[in-house]
Amino acid sequence: MVNNKSIIQSTFIKITVSIFAILLILYFFLARIYWNNEVLTRELELLTVASKMETVIENNYQSILGIKTNKNLNDSQKYEQINNLFEVFFDKLSQDYKNIQLGYYDLELNQMVFYPRAENDNLISDLGLKTNNGLLLEEATVPRFISDVEVFRWDGKGIIAAVVPVCYKGEIVGQTWAMLKAEEIYHQSYLSYSKYFIPSLVIIILVLFLIDKNLVKIKYALDDFTAAIINDRPANLDKFNLPELWPVYEKIHNYLANLKLLNERLEESNTKLITIMQGIADGFFSLDRQWCFTFVNEEAKRLLKKEQNDLLGKCVWDELLNFLPEKTVHNLRQAMEQNITRHWEEKLFPEARCYEFYAYPFVQGLNVFFRDITELKQKEQELSRLERLNLIGQMAAGISHEVRNPLTTVRGFLQMLEEKTNCSRNKEYMEIMISEIDRANGIITDFLSLAKSNSDSTKIEDINEIISRLYPMLQADAFNDSKEIVINLGQVPLLELNRSEIKQLILNLVHNGLEETPVGGKVEISTYLEDDRVVLAIRDEGKGIPEDIQEKIGTPFFTTKETGTGLGLAISIGIARRHQAHFRFQTGPNGTTFYISFPIPGK
């Protein structure tokens, strides 16, 4: 039976949570719209009230002026007479707009002339406005709105107000104001919104009820389907009107029958092979004619990084297809199908380590022996490279001065002839010869760098800072060919480096990467920390290095380009060696990555 955390219940919970999450978002969004709409409506209403007061006061301001200029009246008496002058109008206006508080502030008298007497200044204080040095005393040249900052809270607190200046003969003589408590807007907006929200909530609950009803039906069908498979009996799927599960049921049923037969055969084979093959030092696994693992020894599990239960009875193509290169797949198929013994060496993904394979077919399938020979190959390659570099270094040290001296003499005479007037017509040829002599000197310099055994003038440097300074120049070079340089610099410790040599190493590898990368592609430069070493990685998006020339990479004067000396990679490897750094590369059809891992000082 389906447990309490079944997919049916999980699906229903997810649907319910999703619907209510969307509803909650819409609730706040639409509530805010209703709130803002109500605020705008009430602001317009406040402005209308304040404007009505302003019109009446301006039309009767001559009377107000007469009261204010009467020297027989003190300020209090003036206040009372002005208030009485408009008492009827303001009482009627207050009746028409019962929830709105209103009043008039006179600039000359510097006080509120009239507003609801019962509440006095406490009303203004409660609403967040002051009668002295407050919002209403600010000189307003145009009608404006005043909103207490709390009006935007959703608890109904705060006020909104409209202030309209009163003018007489082009001068501002006072202000009319109308204000409203935000709680009036708060209740009205939510009352309007609830008319739509509550019916929507009821509809959603009904929809969820129907969804749950259908999901329960599917749950019962899956329960019966599971029980039929476990108990090896026919499933009663027609009862639940779910015939779609019949092909799945038949497929699983047939698979289980075949699996039982395979398990019996595998058990018999394991009994014969385990005792003999577990003691073999090489990695060993056996496949049946269906390409399924029938045996895997301990060394094979270690090399493949797989547990025995992950392999036994499983098809090799399902478990290791992404791990095995094309050559290995071809040789395994050839050994099995043509019943011939095969021997080959191959690098396996994803670590690109080199392995030696032997495949021996037999009646029931195929036996495969393999061992990791990466270190052996690396030592052979390193020995060969060191021998080549040693020979080149000896040659370079012996002939560099002998070659440079005559070149320097020839260059000097060419420069002297270039200045003579009778040789001006040959000046272009002389410049070409001087350029070629300089190029030859550059090659000799590169050649000599291969013979160095130690880096000169090393000091503590930040490799990320070196890369960052080179980035603008590299990016400009890439843009010229419609390509891109991407840097991804991690936090790494300082290293002991020769700055100029590291710059040359980066320039060489990035230049090679840009040449291999197609238009629109990119070369990525990254740094990171790995096993107490700082790794510099430069990855391109080219076609990769062909396998038949990979062993020649780094050989001086070996190049696949029409133009080039073949010294760039050899120099880069030499720079890495002088910094006690490890130099390696990983290549494939999607590009090549060069890794240079530097030791951390003191470790």
C-alpha positions as CSV (number, residue, x, y, z in Angstrom):
1,M,0.0,0.0,0.0
2,V,1.0,3.6,-0.5
3,N,2.6,5.0,2.6
4,N,1.8,8.3,4.3
5,K,4.2,10.2,2.1
6,S,2.9,8.9,-1.2
7,I,3.3,10.8,-4.4
8,I,-0.5,11.3,-4.5
9,Q,-0.6,13.1,-1.2
10,S,2.5,15.0,-2.0
11,T,1.0,16.1,-5.3
12,F,-2.2,17.3,-3.6
13,I,-0.2,19.2,-1.0
14,K,1.9,20.9,-3.7
15,I,-1.2,21.8,-5.7
16,T,-2.9,23.2,-2.5
17,V,0.2,25.2,-1.4
18,S,0.7,26.5,-5.0
19,I,-2.9,27.7,-5.3
20,F,-3.0,29.3,-1.9
21,A,0.4,30.9,-2.5
22,I,-0.9,32.4,-5.8
23,L,-4.1,33.4,-4.0
24,L,-2.1,35.1,-1.2
25,I,0.0,37.0,-3.7
26,L,-3.1,38.1,-5.6
27,Y,-4.7,39.0,-2.3
28,F,-1.9,41.5,-1.3
29,F,-1.5,42.8,-4.8
30,L,-5.3,43.4,-5.4
31,A,-5.7,44.7,-1.8
32,R,-3.0,47.2,-2.5
33,I,-4.8,48.3,-5.8
34,Y,-8.1,48.7,-3.9
35,W,-6.3,50.7,-1.2
36,N,-4.5,53.0,-3.6
37,N,-7.8,53.5,-5.6
38,E,-9.6,54.4,-2.4
39,V,-6.8,56.8,-1.4
40,L,-7.0,58.6,-4.8
41,T,-10.8,58.8,-4.5
42,R,-10.6,60.3,-1.0
43,E,-7.8,62.7,-2.0
44,L,-10.0,64.0,-4.9
45,E,-12.9,64.4,-2.4
46,L,-10.6,66.3,0.1
47,L,-9.4,68.5,-2.7
48,T,-13.0,69.2,-3.7
49,V,-13.9,70.2,-0.1
50,A,-10.8,72.4,0.3
51,S,-11.5,74.1,-3.0
52,K,-15.1,74.8,-2.1
53,M,-13.9,76.5,1.1
54,E,-11.3,78.4,-0.8
55,T,-13.9,79.7,-3.3
56,V,-16.3,80.9,-0.6
57,I,-13.5,82.5,1.4
58,E,-12.0,84.3,-1.6
59,N,-15.5,85.6,-2.6
60,N,-16.1,86.9,1.0
61,Y,-12.5,88.0,1.7
62,Q,-13.5,91.7,1.5
63,S,-15.6,91.1,4.6
64,I,-12.8,89.2,6.3
65,L,-10.4,92.1,5.5
66,G,-12.9,94.6,7.0
67,I,-12.9,92.6,10.2
68,K,-9.1,92.3,10.4
69,T,-8.6,96.1,9.8
70,N,-11.1,97.1,12.4
71,K,-8.9,98.7,15.1
72,N,-11.7,98.5,17.7
73,L,-11.4,94.7,17.8
74,N,-8.7,92.7,19.4
75,D,-7.4,89.5,17.9
76,S,-9.8,87.3,19.8
77,Q,-12.8,89.3,18.7
78,K,-11.6,89.3,15.1
79,Y,-11.3,85.5,15.3
80,E,-14.8,85.2,16.6
81,Q,-16.4,87.5,14.0
82,I,-14.6,85.8,11.1
83,N,-15.6,82.4,12.5
84,N,-19.2,83.5,12.8
85,L,-19.2,84.9,9.2
86,F,-18.7,81.4,7.8
87,E,-20.3,79.3,10.5
88,V,-23.4,78.5,8.5
89,F,-21.4,77.5,5.4
90,F,-19.0,75.3,7.4
91,D,-21.7,73.6,9.3
92,K,-23.5,72.7,6.1
93,L,-20.2,71.5,4.5
94,S,-19.5,69.4,7.6
95,Q,-22.9,67.8,7.3
96,D,-22.3,67.0,3.6
97,Y,-18.9,65.4,4.4
98,K,-19.3,64.0,7.9
99,N,-16.1,62.1,8.1
100,I,-13.9,65.0,6.8
101,Q,-12.4,67.5,9.2
102,L,-11.9,71.0,7.7
103,G,-10.8,74.5,8.5
104,Y,-9.1,77.7,7.5
105,Y,-5.7,79.1,8.5
106,D,-5.2,82.9,8.3
107,L,-1.6,84.0,7.6
108,E,-2.0,87.5,9.0
109,L,-3.6,86.3,12.2
110,N,-1.2,83.4,12.3
111,Q,-3.8,81.0,13.7
112,M,-6.6,78.6,12.7
113,V,-9.7,80.8,12.2
114,F,-12.2,78.0,12.3
115,Y,-12.4,74.3,12.6
116,P,-14.5,71.9,14.7
117,R,-14.5,73.7,18.1
118,A,-15.4,70.6,20.1
119,E,-12.1,68.9,19.3
120,N,-10.0,72.0,19.2
121,D,-6.2,71.5,18.8
122,N,-6.4,67.9,20.0
123,L,-8.0,66.9,16.7
124,I,-5.1,68.3,14.7
125,S,-2.6,66.7,17.1
126,D,-4.3,63.3,16.9
127,L,-4.2,63.5,13.1
128,G,-0.5,64.2,13.0
129,L,-0.7,67.9,12.1
130,K,0.5,70.8,14.3
131,T,-0.8,74.3,14.5
132,N,2.6,75.8,15.1
133,N,5.5,75.3,12.7
134,G,3.6,72.3,11.3
135,L,2.5,71.1,7.9
136,L,-0.4,73.5,7.7
137,L,1.7,76.6,8.4
138,E,4.0,75.9,5.4
139,E,3.4,78.5,2.7
140,A,1.6,76.7,-0.2
141,T,1.5,78.4,-3.6
142,V,-0.5,75.6,-5.2
143,P,-3.0,73.0,-3.9
144,R,-1.2,70.1,-2.4
145,F,-1.8,66.8,-0.6
146,I,-0.4,66.0,2.8
147,S,0.0,62.4,3.8
148,D,1.2,61.3,7.2
149,V,3.9,58.6,6.6
150,E,1.8,56.2,8.6
151,V,-1.1,56.4,6.0
152,F,0.8,53.7,4.1
153,R,0.6,51.2,6.9
154,W,-2.0,48.6,6.7
155,D,-3.4,49.1,10.2
156,G,-5.6,52.0,9.3
157,K,-3.5,54.6,11.2
158,G,-2.4,58.0,9.9
159,I,-4.2,60.8,7.9
160,I,-4.4,62.3,4.5
161,A,-5.2,66.0,3.9
162,A,-5.6,68.5,1.1
163,V,-4.4,72.1,1.4
164,V,-5.5,74.9,-1.0
165,P,-4.0,78.4,-0.8
166,V,-6.4,81.3,-0.5
167,C,-5.4,84.4,-2.7
168,Y,-6.5,87.9,-2.6
169,K,-5.3,90.4,-5.2
170,G,-2.5,88.0,-6.3
171,E,-1.2,87.4,-2.8
172,I,-1.6,84.3,-0.6
173,V,-3.6,85.3,2.5
174,G,-4.3,81.9,4.0
175,Q,-5.0,78.2,3.5
176,T,-8.0,76.0,3.5
177,W,-7.6,72.4,4.6
178,A,-9.6,69.2,4.6
179,M,-8.3,66.0,6.3
180,L,-9.5,62.4,6.8
181,K,-8.4,59.6,9.1
182,A,-6.9,56.8,7.2
183,E,-9.0,54.2,9.0
184,E,-12.0,55.4,6.9
185,I,-10.1,54.5,3.8
186,Y,-8.8,51.2,5.3
187,H,-12.3,49.8,6.1
188,Q,-13.9,50.9,2.9
189,S,-11.1,49.5,0.7
190,Y,-11.2,46.1,2.4
191,L,-15.0,46.0,2.3
192,S,-14.9,46.5,-1.5
193,Y,-12.2,43.9,-1.9
194,S,-13.9,41.2,0.2
195,K,-16.9,41.2,-2.2
196,Y,-14.6,39.5,-4.7
197,F,-12.1,37.7,-2.5
198,I,-14.6,35.5,-0.5
199,P,-16.4,34.1,-3.6
200,S,-13.0,33.3,-5.2
201,L,-11.9,31.5,-2.0
202,V,-15.0,29.4,-2.0
203,I,-14.5,28.4,-5.7
204,I,-10.9,27.5,-5.1
205,I,-11.9,25.2,-2.2
206,L,-14.4,23.5,-4.4
207,V,-11.8,23.0,-7.1
208,L,-9.4,21.5,-4.5
209,F,-12.1,19.1,-3.4
210,L,-12.6,17.8,-6.9
211,I,-8.9,17.4,-7.4
212,D,-8.5,15.5,-4.2
213,K,-11.4,13.2,-5.2
214,N,-9.8,12.3,-8.4
215,L,-6.3,11.9,-6.8
216,V,-7.8,9.4,-4.3
217,K,-9.1,7.4,-7.2
218,I,-5.7,7.2,-8.8
219,K,-4.2,6.3,-5.4
220,Y,-6.4,3.3,-5.1
221,A,-5.5,2.2,-8.6
222,L,-1.8,2.5,-7.9
223,D,-2.2,0.6,-4.6
224,D,-3.8,-2.3,-6.5
225,F,-1.1,-2.0,-9.3
226,T,1.6,-2.3,-6.6
227,A,0.0,-5.2,-4.8
228,A,-0.4,-7.1,-8.1
229,I,3.3,-6.7,-8.9
230,I,4.4,-7.7,-5.4
231,N,2.1,-10.7,-5.1
232,D,2.5,-11.7,-8.8
233,R,-1.2,-11.6,-9.5
234,P,-3.3,-9.9,-12.3
235,A,-4.0,-6.3,-11.6
236,N,-7.6,-5.1,-11.5
237,L,-7.0,-1.9,-13.4
238,D,-10.2,-1.9,-15.4
239,K,-12.1,-1.4,-12.1
240,F,-10.5,2.0,-11.8
241,N,-10.8,2.9,-15.5
242,L,-7.0,3.2,-15.8
243,P,-6.1,0.9,-18.8
244,E,-3.0,3.0,-19.5
245,L,-1.2,1.1,-16.8
246,W,-1.6,-2.3,-18.5
247,P,1.5,-2.0,-20.8
248,V,3.6,-0.9,-17.8
249,Y,2.3,-3.8,-15.8
250,E,3.0,-6.4,-18.5
251,K,6.5,-4.9,-19.1
252,I,7.4,-5.0,-15.4
253,H,6.0,-8.5,-15.1
254,N,8.1,-9.8,-18.0
255,Y,11.1,-8.0,-16.7
256,L,10.8,-9.7,-13.3
257,A,10.5,-13.1,-14.9
258,N,13.6,-12.5,-16.9
259,L,15.4,-11.1,-13.9
260,K,14.8,-14.2,-11.9
261,L,16.3,-16.3,-14.6
262,L,19.3,-14.0,-14.9
263,N,19.9,-14.1,-11.1
264,E,20.0,-17.9,-11.1
265,R,22.6,-17.8,-13.9
266,L,24.7,-15.1,-12.2
267,E,24.7,-16.9,-8.9
268,E,26.1,-20.0,-10.6
269,S,28.8,-18.1,-12.4
270,N,29.8,-16.2,-9.2
271,T,30.3,-19.4,-7.3
272,K,32.9,-20.5,-10.0
273,L,34.7,-17.2,-10.4
274,I,34.9,-15.5,-7.0
275,T,37.5,-17.7,-5.4
276,I,39.8,-17.6,-8.5
277,M,39.5,-14.0,-9.5
278,Q,39.5,-12.0,-6.3
279,G,43.2,-12.6,-5.8
280,I,44.2,-11.0,-9.2
281,A,46.2,-7.8,-8.7
282,D,44.8,-6.3,-11.9
283,G,41.3,-5.0,-12.3
284,F,39.0,-7.7,-13.7
285,F,35.4,-8.0,-14.6
286,S,33.4,-10.5,-16.6
287,L,30.4,-9.8,-18.9
288,D,27.9,-12.2,-20.3
289,R,26.6,-12.2,-23.9
290,Q,24.0,-9.7,-22.9
291,W,26.8,-7.3,-21.8
292,C,25.8,-7.7,-18.2
293,F,28.4,-7.8,-15.3
294,T,28.7,-11.3,-13.9
295,F,31.8,-10.7,-11.8
296,V,33.8,-7.7,-10.6
297,N,36.9,-8.1,-8.4
298,E,38.1,-5.7,-5.7
299,E,40.7,-3.9,-7.8
300,A,38.1,-3.3,-10.5
301,K,35.7,-1.8,-8.0
302,R,38.5,0.5,-6.8
303,L,39.5,1.6,-10.3
304,L,36.0,2.1,-11.5
305,K,34.9,3.7,-8.2
306,K,31.8,1.5,-8.1
307,E,30.4,-0.9,-5.5
308,Q,29.7,-4.5,-6.5
309,N,26.0,-4.1,-6.1
310,D,26.1,-1.2,-8.5
311,L,27.5,-3.4,-11.3
312,L,26.5,-7.0,-10.9
313,G,23.7,-7.9,-13.3
314,K,23.8,-4.5,-14.9
315,C,24.6,-3.8,-18.5
316,V,28.1,-2.3,-19.0
317,W,26.7,0.2,-21.5
318,D,24.2,1.5,-19.0
319,E,26.7,1.8,-16.2
320,L,29.9,2.8,-17.9
321,L,29.0,4.2,-21.3
322,N,29.9,7.7,-20.3
323,F,33.1,6.4,-18.6
324,L,34.4,4.4,-21.6
325,P,35.9,6.2,-24.7
326,E,34.9,5.2,-28.2
327,K,38.0,3.1,-28.8
328,T,37.4,1.0,-25.7
329,V,33.7,0.5,-26.7
330,H,34.8,-0.6,-30.2
331,N,37.4,-3.0,-28.9
332,L,35.0,-4.6,-26.4
333,R,32.4,-5.1,-29.0
334,Q,34.9,-6.5,-31.5
335,A,36.3,-9.0,-29.0
336,M,32.8,-10.2,-28.1
337,E,31.2,-10.3,-31.5
338,Q,34.3,-11.6,-33.5
339,N,35.5,-13.8,-30.7
340,I,39.0,-12.4,-30.8
341,T,41.5,-11.3,-28.1
342,R,42.1,-7.6,-28.0
343,H,44.8,-5.5,-26.3
344,W,44.9,-1.7,-26.2
345,E,45.7,1.4,-24.1
346,E,43.2,4.1,-23.5
347,K,42.4,7.2,-21.4
348,L,39.1,6.9,-19.5
349,F,36.7,9.7,-18.6
350,P,36.4,11.8,-16.6
351,E,39.9,11.9,-15.0
352,A,41.6,11.1,-18.3
353,R,43.9,8.5,-16.7
354,C,45.6,6.0,-18.9
355,Y,44.7,2.3,-18.7
356,E,46.0,-0.9,-20.3
357,F,43.2,-3.4,-21.4
358,Y,43.2,-7.1,-22.3
359,A,39.8,-8.6,-23.5
360,Y,39.5,-12.4,-23.7
361,P,36.2,-13.8,-25.2
362,F,34.8,-17.1,-24.0
363,V,31.6,-19.1,-24.6
364,Q,29.5,-17.4,-22.0
365,G,30.8,-13.8,-22.6
366,L,33.9,-11.7,-22.1
367,N,36.7,-11.4,-19.5
368,V,38.4,-8.0,-19.3
369,F,41.6,-7.3,-17.4
370,F,42.8,-3.7,-17.0
371,R,45.4,-1.7,-15.0
372,D,46.1,2.0,-14.3
373,I,49.4,2.9,-16.1
374,T,49.0,6.6,-15.9
375,E,52.0,7.2,-13.6
376,L,54.2,4.9,-15.8
377,K,53.2,6.8,-18.9
378,Q,53.8,10.1,-17.3
379,K,57.3,9.0,-16.1
380,E,58.1,7.8,-19.6
381,Q,56.9,11.0,-21.2
382,E,58.7,13.2,-18.6
383,L,61.9,11.2,-19.1
384,S,61.6,11.6,-22.9
385,R,60.9,15.3,-22.5
386,L,63.7,15.9,-20.1
387,E,66.1,14.1,-22.5
388,R,64.9,16.3,-25.4
389,L,65.2,19.5,-23.3
390,N,68.6,18.5,-22.1
391,L,69.8,18.0,-25.6
392,I,68.3,21.2,-26.8
393,G,69.7,23.1,-23.8
394,Q,73.2,21.8,-24.6
395,M,72.8,22.8,-28.2
396,A,71.4,26.2,-27.3
397,A,74.2,27.0,-24.9
398,G,76.8,26.0,-27.4
399,I,75.7,27.8,-30.5
400,S,73.6,30.8,-29.3
401,H,76.6,33.2,-29.2
402,E,78.0,31.9,-32.4
403,V,74.7,32.5,-34.2
404,R,73.9,35.8,-32.5
405,N,77.3,37.5,-33.2
406,P,77.2,37.3,-37.0
407,L,73.5,38.3,-36.9
408,T,74.3,41.4,-34.8
409,T,77.1,42.3,-37.3
410,V,74.8,41.9,-40.3
411,R,72.0,43.9,-38.6
412,G,74.5,46.8,-37.9
413,F,75.6,47.0,-41.5
414,L,72.0,46.9,-42.8
415,Q,71.1,49.8,-40.5
416,M,74.2,51.7,-41.8
417,L,73.3,51.0,-45.4
418,E,69.7,52.0,-44.8
419,E,70.9,55.6,-43.9
420,K,72.9,56.0,-47.1
421,T,71.1,58.0,-49.8
422,N,72.3,55.8,-52.7
423,C,70.6,52.8,-51.0
424,S,67.2,54.4,-50.4
425,R,65.6,52.5,-53.2
426,N,66.5,49.2,-51.4
427,K,65.4,50.6,-48.0
428,E,62.2,48.4,-48.0
429,Y,64.2,45.2,-48.5
430,M,66.7,46.2,-45.8
431,E,63.8,46.8,-43.3
432,I,62.5,43.3,-44.1
433,M,66.0,41.8,-43.5
434,I,66.3,43.7,-40.2
435,S,62.9,42.5,-39.1
436,E,63.8,38.9,-40.0
437,I,67.1,39.1,-38.1
438,D,65.1,40.4,-35.1
439,R,62.7,37.5,-35.5
440,A,65.7,35.1,-35.6
441,N,67.0,36.7,-32.4
442,G,63.6,36.2,-30.7
443,I,63.6,32.5,-31.7
444,I,67.1,32.1,-30.2
445,T,66.0,33.8,-27.0
446,D,63.0,31.4,-26.8
447,F,65.4,28.6,-27.6
448,L,67.7,29.6,-24.8
449,S,64.8,29.8,-22.3
450,L,64.3,26.0,-22.7
451,A,67.7,25.4,-21.3
452,K,67.1,27.3,-18.0
453,S,66.9,25.1,-15.0
454,N,65.8,27.7,-12.5
455,S,63.6,30.9,-12.5
456,D,65.4,34.1,-11.9
457,S,64.2,36.9,-9.7
458,T,61.2,35.1,-8.1
459,K,59.2,36.9,-5.4
460,I,55.9,36.6,-3.7
461,E,53.2,37.5,-6.2
462,D,49.4,37.4,-6.5
463,I,48.7,35.3,-9.6
464,N,45.1,36.7,-9.8
465,E,46.5,40.3,-10.0
466,I,48.8,39.2,-12.8
467,I,45.9,37.8,-14.7
468,S,43.7,40.9,-14.1
469,R,46.4,43.2,-15.5
470,L,46.7,41.0,-18.6
471,Y,42.9,40.7,-19.1
472,P,42.3,44.0,-21.0
473,M,45.1,43.2,-23.6
474,L,43.8,39.6,-23.9
475,Q,40.2,40.7,-24.3
476,A,41.1,43.2,-27.0
477,D,43.0,40.5,-28.9
478,A,39.9,38.2,-28.6
479,F,37.5,40.9,-29.7
480,N,39.5,41.4,-32.9
481,D,38.5,37.9,-33.9
482,S,34.9,38.1,-32.5
483,K,35.9,35.9,-29.5
484,E,35.8,36.4,-25.8
485,I,38.0,36.0,-22.7
486,V,36.3,34.9,-19.5
487,I,38.1,35.0,-16.1
488,N,36.9,33.1,-13.0
489,L,39.4,33.8,-10.2
490,G,39.0,32.1,-6.9
491,Q,40.5,33.0,-3.6
492,V,44.1,31.6,-3.7
493,P,47.2,32.3,-1.6
494,L,50.2,34.2,-2.8
495,L,52.9,32.3,-4.7
496,E,56.6,32.6,-5.3
497,L,56.7,33.6,-9.0
498,N,58.8,35.2,-11.7
499,R,56.2,37.7,-12.9
500,S,57.5,38.1,-16.5
501,E,57.7,34.3,-17.0
502,I,54.2,33.8,-15.7
503,K,52.9,36.5,-18.0
504,Q,54.6,34.8,-20.9
505,L,53.1,31.4,-19.9
506,I,49.6,32.9,-19.8
507,L,50.0,34.7,-23.0
508,N,51.3,31.6,-24.8
509,L,48.4,29.4,-23.6
510,V,45.7,32.0,-24.2
511,H,47.0,32.8,-27.6
512,N,47.0,29.1,-28.5
513,G,43.5,28.8,-27.1
514,L,42.2,31.7,-29.2
515,E,43.6,30.3,-32.3
516,E,41.8,27.0,-31.7
517,T,38.5,28.5,-30.6
518,P,35.9,29.1,-33.3
519,V,34.3,32.6,-33.9
520,G,31.8,33.4,-31.2
521,G,33.5,31.1,-28.7
522,K,35.4,31.9,-25.6
523,V,38.6,31.1,-23.7
524,E,38.2,30.8,-19.9
525,I,41.0,31.6,-17.4
526,S,40.4,30.3,-13.9
527,T,42.3,29.8,-10.6
528,Y,41.3,27.7,-7.6
529,L,42.8,25.8,-4.7
530,E,43.2,22.0,-5.0
531,D,45.1,19.6,-2.7
532,D,47.3,22.4,-1.2
533,R,48.3,23.6,-4.6
534,V,47.1,26.7,-6.6
535,V,45.8,25.6,-10.0
536,L,45.8,27.9,-13.1
537,A,43.4,26.5,-15.7
538,I,43.1,27.8,-19.3
539,R,40.2,26.2,-21.3
540,D,39.4,26.8,-25.0
541,E,36.4,25.6,-27.1
542,G,38.4,24.1,-30.0
543,K,38.2,20.7,-31.5
544,G,40.6,19.2,-29.1
545,I,44.1,17.7,-29.6
546,P,44.2,14.6,-31.9
547,E,45.2,11.5,-29.9
548,D,48.1,10.6,-32.3
549,I,49.9,13.9,-31.6
550,Q,49.2,14.2,-27.8
551,E,52.5,12.6,-26.9
552,K,54.3,15.2,-29.0
553,I,52.8,18.1,-27.2
554,G,55.6,20.2,-25.7
555,T,58.2,18.9,-28.1
556,P,60.3,21.9,-29.3
557,F,59.7,22.9,-32.9
558,F,56.7,20.5,-33.2
559,T,53.7,22.5,-34.5
560,T,50.5,21.8,-36.5
561,K,50.3,25.4,-37.6
562,E,51.5,26.8,-40.9
563,T,53.2,29.7,-39.1
564,G,54.9,29.2,-35.8
565,T,58.1,27.9,-34.3
566,G,56.6,25.2,-32.1
567,L,58.3,26.7,-29.1
568,G,55.3,28.2,-27.3
569,L,54.2,25.1,-25.4
570,A,57.7,23.9,-24.8
571,I,58.6,27.3,-23.2
572,S,55.4,27.2,-21.1
573,I,56.3,23.7,-19.9
574,G,59.8,24.9,-19.1
575,I,58.4,27.9,-17.1
576,A,56.1,25.6,-15.1
577,R,59.0,23.2,-14.4
578,R,61.2,26.1,-13.2
579,H,58.4,27.0,-10.7
580,Q,58.1,23.4,-9.5
581,A,54.6,23.4,-11.0
582,H,52.8,20.4,-12.5
583,F,51.8,20.9,-16.2
584,R,49.1,18.7,-17.7
585,F,46.2,19.0,-20.1
586,Q,42.8,17.4,-20.7
587,T,41.3,17.4,-24.2
588,G,38.2,16.2,-26.0
589,P,35.9,17.1,-28.9
590,N,34.6,20.2,-26.9
591,G,38.0,21.7,-26.3
592,T,41.2,21.5,-24.4
593,T,42.1,22.6,-20.8
594,F,45.7,23.2,-19.6
595,Y,46.3,22.8,-15.9
596,I,49.3,24.3,-14.2
597,S,49.4,23.6,-10.4
598,F,51.8,25.7,-8.3
599,P,53.1,24.7,-4.9
600,I,52.2,27.0,-2.0
601,P,55.2,28.5,-0.3
602,G,55.8,26.8,3.1
603,K,53.8,23.7,2.2
